[in-house]
């Protein structure tokens, strides 16, 4: 019998998972190499942080979901393109290698840290379940601590939270966390609303500019209604264990900095020695790496030409934004291209027009732009939750998420912290290295 071609997928994010699900039905020897054992539905991280969703509801396991697929736990460190081998470090620290006939690179991205003094040592991110769970415990712990402090200045310092980045993640997190702390205050009669200070800063001049001015302004008004201090055109200058200095000259007594200011492609991209554009692997419209037709790349790590948009004045193509929506659809296109290269079917150029964006702002509030429409409030909430249930893989996870939402609706939030994660494990530089 002829040996089945070996296909290796690096990464179990949206791109890697959906490609593996499609390729697992083909006549190939499929392996997925991932540092995690499941697909984390990252848009749910703010809801995990506020306690609306159980983290297991937002994580789809690889084993049991991907049939006829070998799952290798490890972090890819490089590849020998001539020998067609991916090198990795296993979960126990051992070195390993995987031979392939076709390789799909979908390693995703990591939080982009800037060279700001103290940032790497003190900032909490929002890209992993570890960070989300720790953040919830941290905020609840600060509320409990502050309720026992007689000094107003110390209470204010304990309850000052600085979120950097007014994009989707930062706005969703800040809106939902500000709502959570507001709901919890009646449980602590020694505290008042003036003790809590949520501060959202961004160097941009608008909140979520991709949503358009009307929805961005609506989200800004909602944030301020919830007591959030939003400062645009401002960023962090330095961070210490007890203070944050902003570029507008403000100094805050604060021990909580949450960094949501963008992502950068996985370090694996730089280790491959292949051409990049803005740090992402250059691929053609079939999602192949030029000069290496056996290698494909998708998602946050790939500079995928957007064929639905015109080229710029220099003839350079526009690039698809690094969103989950594109990664999922690129997974289908890359799987088709891989199978075509193995003699099964034909490839098509990747082309997908963005269907719009959804932003969950907590409670009955959301913002959405499906197919160019501008929705806010409850209609946007229906669209937002409907889209997430549609995009979430497996009926079992959809049922779990819907049940979590139903249980949370109309009930006061739980104020119980798990207390099982040390601060060091939740710092950006640690949490993302271990997941």
VMD Tcl script that draws the C-alpha trace (Angstrom):
set ca {
  {0.00 0.00 0.00}
  {1.21 3.49 -0.81}
  {2.10 5.56 2.24}
  {-0.27 8.42 2.90}
  {1.24 11.90 2.51}
  {2.27 13.51 5.79}
  {0.60 16.85 6.56}
  {1.76 18.82 9.60}
  {-0.16 21.78 10.99}
  {1.57 24.13 13.43}
  {-0.86 25.83 15.81}
  {-4.35 25.11 17.14}
  {-5.85 28.58 16.93}
  {-8.68 29.42 14.55}
  {-6.61 28.77 11.45}
  {-4.91 25.57 12.59}
  {-7.99 24.04 14.22}
  {-10.38 24.60 11.32}
  {-7.79 23.40 8.80}
  {-7.18 20.27 10.86}
  {-10.90 19.58 11.10}
  {-11.19 19.73 7.33}
  {-8.01 17.80 6.55}
  {-8.82 15.08 9.10}
  {-11.54 13.92 6.69}
  {-9.03 13.55 3.83}
  {-6.75 10.61 3.00}
  {-3.66 12.07 4.63}
  {-1.45 11.30 7.64}
  {-2.32 14.38 9.69}
  {-0.42 15.78 12.69}
  {-1.18 18.97 14.58}
  {1.63 20.47 16.67}
  {0.37 22.78 19.38}
  {1.51 24.13 22.73}
  {-2.12 23.93 23.91}
  {-4.46 20.96 23.90}
  {-7.46 22.87 22.56}
  {-8.80 25.77 20.58}
  {-9.39 28.77 22.81}
  {-12.26 30.88 21.47}
  {-10.37 34.09 22.21}
  {-13.30 36.54 21.79}
  {-14.69 35.08 25.01}
  {-11.69 36.05 27.16}
  {-13.37 39.21 28.56}
  {-16.39 37.12 29.58}
  {-14.10 34.60 31.27}
  {-12.46 37.48 33.12}
  {-15.77 38.81 34.46}
  {-17.08 35.32 35.21}
  {-19.93 35.16 32.71}
  {-18.42 32.10 31.02}
  {-16.67 29.05 32.38}
  {-13.25 28.76 30.63}
  {-14.03 25.17 29.65}
  {-17.05 26.39 27.71}
  {-14.76 28.58 25.61}
  {-12.16 25.88 24.91}
  {-12.66 23.13 22.33}
  {-10.45 20.08 23.01}
  {-8.32 18.74 20.17}
  {-8.54 15.11 21.29}
  {-11.98 13.76 20.57}
  {-12.84 16.63 18.23}
  {-10.22 16.02 15.55}
  {-10.65 12.46 14.30}
  {-7.75 10.49 12.79}
  {-5.31 13.20 13.84}
  {-2.07 12.81 15.75}
  {-1.81 15.55 18.36}
  {1.68 16.54 19.51}
  {2.00 18.92 22.48}
  {4.93 21.20 21.86}
  {6.12 24.59 20.72}
  {7.58 24.85 17.19}
  {11.03 26.45 17.24}
  {11.97 26.31 13.56}
  {11.93 24.28 10.38}
  {14.42 22.77 7.95}
  {12.67 23.51 4.68}
  {15.07 21.41 2.62}
  {14.71 18.35 4.86}
  {10.99 19.10 5.29}
  {11.15 18.83 9.06}
  {9.58 20.96 11.78}
  {11.60 21.27 14.98}
  {9.86 21.69 18.32}
  {10.28 21.62 22.07}
  {7.89 19.21 23.74}
  {5.79 19.77 26.84}
  {8.46 18.14 29.01}
  {11.25 20.23 27.44}
  {12.49 17.54 25.08}
  {13.55 18.37 21.52}
  {11.68 16.74 18.65}
  {11.11 16.84 14.93}
  {8.21 16.13 12.57}
  {8.69 15.19 8.93}
  {6.15 16.49 6.45}
  {5.16 16.41 2.80}
  {2.94 19.45 3.27}
  {3.25 22.03 6.06}
  {0.63 24.51 7.21}
  {1.91 27.27 9.46}
  {-0.77 28.76 11.70}
  {1.17 29.66 14.87}
  {-0.90 32.77 15.54}
  {0.39 35.79 17.41}
  {1.61 36.96 20.78}
  {1.03 40.19 22.66}
  {3.10 43.05 21.27}
  {5.08 44.62 24.11}
  {6.70 48.02 23.64}
  {10.00 49.09 25.17}
  {8.37 50.85 28.12}
  {10.26 50.71 31.44}
  {8.63 48.24 33.80}
  {5.96 47.07 31.35}
  {7.22 43.51 30.86}
  {7.73 43.08 34.61}
  {4.28 44.26 35.68}
  {1.73 44.11 32.82}
  {-1.07 41.56 32.67}
  {-2.25 40.61 29.18}
  {-5.50 39.19 27.85}
  {-4.52 36.48 25.40}
  {-4.72 33.34 27.51}
  {-7.13 31.77 30.00}
  {-4.42 32.09 32.65}
  {-4.38 35.87 32.24}
  {-8.17 36.13 32.22}
  {-8.63 34.02 35.36}
  {-5.85 35.79 37.21}
  {-7.26 39.18 36.27}
  {-10.65 38.29 37.73}
  {-9.07 37.07 40.97}
  {-6.86 40.14 41.09}
  {-9.74 42.60 40.70}
  {-11.87 40.80 43.29}
  {-8.93 40.69 45.66}
  {-8.37 44.42 45.24}
  {-12.00 45.14 46.08}
  {-11.81 43.00 49.23}
  {-8.52 44.60 50.25}
  {-9.78 48.14 49.67}
  {-12.92 47.55 51.70}
  {-10.73 47.13 54.80}
  {-8.66 50.27 54.23}
  {-9.54 53.41 56.18}
  {-7.29 55.71 54.16}
  {-9.08 57.09 51.06}
  {-5.86 57.47 49.04}
  {-4.89 53.86 49.64}
  {-8.39 52.68 48.70}
  {-8.18 54.67 45.47}
  {-4.75 53.21 44.65}
  {-5.95 49.66 45.27}
  {-8.97 50.21 43.01}
  {-7.22 52.00 40.14}
  {-6.99 49.82 37.03}
  {-5.22 51.03 33.87}
  {-6.12 49.34 30.57}
  {-3.87 50.18 27.63}
  {-5.42 49.79 24.17}
  {-8.84 51.00 23.00}
  {-9.25 48.32 20.34}
  {-11.78 45.49 20.58}
  {-10.12 43.56 23.40}
  {-9.40 46.63 25.51}
  {-12.86 48.14 25.09}
  {-14.71 44.86 25.68}
  {-12.66 44.12 28.79}
  {-12.94 47.63 30.25}
  {-16.68 47.91 29.59}
  {-17.41 44.52 31.13}
  {-15.04 44.92 34.08}
  {-16.37 48.39 34.92}
  {-19.87 46.94 34.92}
  {-18.74 44.05 37.14}
  {-17.11 46.28 39.76}
  {-20.18 48.52 39.76}
  {-22.42 45.52 40.44}
  {-20.17 44.29 43.26}
  {-19.94 47.57 45.17}
  {-23.24 47.09 47.07}
  {-21.67 44.02 48.69}
  {-19.00 46.26 50.22}
  {-20.76 49.16 51.98}
  {-17.46 50.77 53.00}
  {-16.68 51.44 49.35}
  {-18.18 54.08 47.06}
  {-18.15 54.55 43.31}
  {-15.59 57.32 43.69}
  {-13.11 54.77 45.06}
  {-13.06 52.80 41.80}
  {-11.08 54.19 38.87}
  {-11.03 52.38 35.54}
  {-8.74 54.20 33.11}
  {-8.58 53.32 29.39}
  {-5.76 54.93 27.38}
  {-4.72 54.70 23.74}
  {-2.50 56.73 21.45}
  {-5.26 56.60 18.82}
  {-7.71 59.47 18.49}
  {-10.83 57.29 18.54}
  {-12.22 54.19 20.23}
  {-12.36 51.17 17.90}
  {-11.97 53.25 14.70}
  {-12.59 50.16 12.53}
  {-16.23 50.20 13.63}
  {-16.75 53.67 12.20}
  {-17.29 56.98 14.01}
  {-20.94 56.44 14.99}
  {-20.43 53.09 16.76}
  {-17.09 54.20 18.17}
  {-18.66 57.30 19.70}
  {-21.54 55.22 21.04}
  {-19.10 52.84 22.74}
  {-17.18 55.81 24.15}
  {-20.36 57.24 25.67}
  {-21.21 53.87 27.23}
  {-17.75 53.57 28.76}
  {-18.05 57.00 30.32}
  {-21.55 56.23 31.59}
  {-20.01 53.30 33.44}
  {-17.49 55.63 35.04}
  {-14.51 54.79 32.81}
  {-11.91 57.53 32.42}
  {-11.07 57.35 28.70}
  {-8.00 59.25 27.53}
  {-7.16 59.19 23.82}
  {-3.84 60.33 22.36}
  {-2.22 59.09 25.59}
  {-0.16 56.03 26.49}
  {1.95 54.63 29.29}
  {5.41 56.09 29.84}
  {6.62 53.82 32.66}
  {5.32 51.26 35.14}
  {6.49 50.34 38.63}
  {5.05 47.98 41.21}
  {3.04 50.82 42.78}
  {2.67 53.54 40.13}
  {1.94 54.24 36.47}
  {3.21 57.31 34.60}
  {1.36 58.41 31.47}
  {2.65 60.38 28.50}
  {0.34 63.30 29.36}
  {2.29 63.81 32.58}
  {-0.20 62.06 34.86}
  {1.20 59.90 37.67}
  {-1.15 57.37 39.27}
  {-0.78 55.28 42.39}
  {-1.74 51.98 40.82}
  {-0.61 48.37 40.86}
  {-2.72 47.06 37.96}
  {-1.81 47.54 34.30}
  {-3.66 45.47 31.69}
  {-1.99 45.51 28.28}
  {-4.33 45.15 25.29}
  {-2.33 47.22 22.81}
  {-2.04 44.84 19.90}
  {-0.33 41.64 18.82}
  {2.65 40.60 16.75}
  {3.22 37.36 14.80}
  {4.55 34.32 16.63}
  {8.34 34.27 17.19}
  {8.40 31.19 14.95}
  {7.97 33.43 11.90}
  {11.28 35.18 12.50}
  {13.08 31.87 13.03}
  {12.17 30.51 9.58}
  {14.32 32.87 7.53}
  {11.53 33.46 5.02}
  {10.45 36.81 3.49}
  {8.00 38.78 5.62}
  {5.78 41.84 5.34}
  {5.11 43.72 8.58}
  {6.49 40.70 10.41}
  {4.08 38.26 8.73}
  {5.06 35.51 6.28}
  {4.55 36.51 2.66}
  {2.21 34.12 0.84}
  {0.48 34.14 -2.54}
  {-3.25 34.03 -3.18}
  {-3.18 30.22 -2.77}
  {-1.66 30.80 0.70}
  {1.65 29.22 -0.35}
  {5.06 30.55 0.61}
  {6.82 31.67 -2.61}
  {9.60 29.25 -3.53}
  {8.15 26.58 -1.23}
  {4.82 25.43 -2.66}
  {4.68 22.64 -0.06}
  {4.51 25.25 2.73}
  {1.32 27.22 3.45}
  {0.70 29.93 6.04}
  {-2.51 31.48 7.34}
  {-3.93 33.60 10.14}
  {-2.06 36.19 12.19}
  {1.30 34.86 11.01}
  {0.63 35.32 7.28}
  {0.58 38.40 5.06}
  {-2.35 37.24 2.92}
  {-3.20 39.47 -0.07}
  {-6.74 40.80 0.09}
  {-8.09 40.34 -3.43}
  {-11.30 42.19 -2.57}
  {-9.44 45.50 -2.24}
  {-7.47 47.53 -4.80}
  {-3.69 47.72 -4.78}
  {-2.01 50.86 -3.50}
  {-0.25 53.48 -5.65}
  {2.94 51.38 -5.71}
  {1.03 48.30 -6.89}
  {1.31 46.58 -3.53}
  {-1.73 44.49 -2.56}
  {-3.74 45.21 0.56}
  {-3.41 42.58 3.28}
  {-6.20 40.73 5.06}
  {-6.54 41.88 8.65}
  {-5.45 39.34 11.29}
  {-8.95 38.44 12.48}
  {-10.55 35.16 13.49}
  {-13.04 35.54 10.64}
  {-10.25 35.55 8.03}
  {-8.27 32.79 9.77}
  {-11.26 30.44 9.70}
  {-11.89 31.01 6.02}
  {-8.21 30.89 5.13}
  {-8.15 27.46 6.80}
  {-10.67 26.20 4.26}
  {-8.76 27.72 1.35}
  {-5.40 26.40 2.56}
  {-6.83 22.90 3.07}
  {-8.18 22.95 -0.47}
  {-4.79 24.14 -1.78}
  {-2.92 21.43 0.14}
  {-5.18 18.70 -1.16}
  {-4.92 20.08 -4.71}
  {-1.14 19.82 -4.44}
  {-1.59 16.18 -3.50}
  {-3.76 15.53 -6.54}
  {-7.20 15.91 -4.97}
  {-9.41 18.66 -6.36}
  {-8.30 22.14 -7.35}
  {-7.19 25.24 -5.47}
  {-8.81 28.66 -5.66}
  {-7.36 32.06 -4.83}
  {-8.32 33.15 -1.33}
  {-10.98 35.81 -1.49}
  {-13.28 36.83 1.36}
  {-15.08 40.10 1.94}
  {-15.26 40.99 5.61}
  {-18.75 40.33 6.98}
  {-18.44 42.93 9.72}
  {-17.43 43.08 13.36}
  {-19.09 42.37 16.69}
  {-18.16 43.78 20.10}
  {-19.74 42.62 23.37}
  {-19.89 45.47 25.90}
  {-21.50 43.50 28.74}
  {-25.09 43.33 29.93}
  {-27.57 44.25 27.19}
  {-25.00 46.35 25.33}
  {-22.98 45.57 22.22}
  {-21.87 47.10 18.92}
  {-21.99 45.32 15.58}
  {-21.55 46.08 11.90}
  {-22.95 43.04 10.04}
  {-22.79 43.51 6.27}
  {-22.32 47.26 6.64}
  {-25.22 47.83 9.04}
  {-24.57 49.83 12.22}
  {-26.20 48.26 15.26}
  {-25.97 49.06 18.95}
  {-27.73 47.98 22.14}
  {-29.97 44.91 22.20}
  {-30.14 44.35 18.40}
  {-26.34 44.35 18.33}
  {-26.30 41.98 21.30}
  {-28.49 39.47 19.45}
  {-26.22 39.64 16.39}
  {-23.06 39.39 18.51}
  {-24.16 36.33 20.43}
  {-25.65 34.74 17.36}
  {-22.37 35.14 15.48}
  {-20.34 33.67 18.33}
  {-22.60 30.63 18.60}
  {-22.34 30.16 14.84}
  {-18.54 30.46 14.82}
  {-17.94 28.30 17.89}
  {-17.08 24.72 16.84}
  {-19.14 21.75 18.07}
  {-22.72 21.66 19.28}
  {-21.60 20.70 22.78}
  {-19.64 23.94 23.23}
  {-22.52 26.00 21.84}
  {-24.88 24.43 24.37}
  {-22.44 25.07 27.23}
  {-21.97 28.71 26.26}
  {-25.70 29.28 25.85}
  {-26.29 27.69 29.26}
  {-23.64 29.92 30.88}
  {-25.28 32.99 29.36}
  {-28.71 31.88 30.56}
  {-27.45 31.29 34.11}
  {-25.72 34.68 34.20}
  {-28.73 36.61 32.89}
  {-30.62 38.46 35.59}
  {-28.38 37.22 38.41}
  {-25.87 39.17 40.46}
  {-22.27 38.26 39.59}
  {-20.35 35.88 41.85}
  {-17.67 37.55 43.95}
  {-15.71 34.36 44.67}
  {-12.08 34.27 43.55}
  {-10.27 31.02 42.86}
  {-6.96 32.21 44.26}
  {-4.98 29.52 42.50}
  {-2.77 31.54 40.15}
  {0.36 33.41 41.24}
  {0.96 36.85 39.76}
  {4.13 35.78 37.96}
  {2.22 33.13 36.00}
  {-0.17 35.76 34.63}
  {2.35 38.32 33.41}
  {2.42 38.68 29.61}
  {5.98 37.36 29.40}
  {5.09 34.22 31.38}
  {1.49 33.34 30.52}
  {2.01 33.30 26.77}
  {5.26 31.38 27.04}
  {3.54 28.56 28.88}
  {0.42 28.27 26.68}
}
mol new
graphics top color blue
foreach p $ca { graphics top sphere $p radius 0.5 }
foreach p [lrange $ca 0 end-1] q [lrange $ca 1 end] { graphics top cylinder $p $q radius 0.2 }
display resetview
